[in-house]
Amino acid sequence: MFTGIVESMGVLESKQAHGSNVDFWFSSPFTDELKVDQSVAHNGICLTVVEIKSPQYRVTAIQETLQKTNLGDLAVGHKVNLERCMPANGRFDGHIVQGHVDLTGICTSIKTHDGSWEYHFQYPAGHVTVEKGSICVNGTSLTVVESGVDTFSVAIIPYTYEHTIFHQLNVGDRVNLEFDILGKYMQKLLARQLAQ
């Protein structure tokens, strides 16, 4: 389990296809602390470390992961948000994040507000956001500012802008979205009740 509090940024050093799978080699500030079989969230995607050759480590993505996320969009040199699993004795600073991306959305606008930024996103209908609720964008736990049927916005403070990949995000870019797990359960239960 993750919290959506980005620990550091990593850099994609190389990638190579093997059948329908793709191996990704990343470098990170904490590569030396990793171990094989450890789970690490990459832009919100939970991937297993399968090989370490410091300062780089390798993860493998299967076809389903590549289809449902923006992982395949990454080019060598691109940065990613990284978070290791939350330790049992750690603080819960973000919200419950599973590392299971629901779908990708599109950044539709970026507005500057004299020291902060407002990002707007659109996504395929079927999921729900609520104002002041939680959303995970590229592995970052954020609070929804405005919520529409298939749109939402978030506000980004300077620290988050500098210490996550939000500073390299452009209008038109795809982002990984994981909706709040409690909201997903409520939505499914309500749909089930309405169907009866």
Secondary structure, 3 states (H helix, E strand, C coil): CECCCCCEEEEEEEEEEECCEEEEEEECCCHHHCCCCCEEEECCEEEEEEEEECCEEEEEECHHHHHHCCHHHCCCCCEEEEEECCCCCCCCCCCCECCCCCEEEEEEEEEECCCCEEEEEECCCCCCCCCCCEEEECCEEEEEEEECCCEEEEEECHHHHHHCHHHHCCCCCEEEEEECHHHHHHHHHHHHHHHC
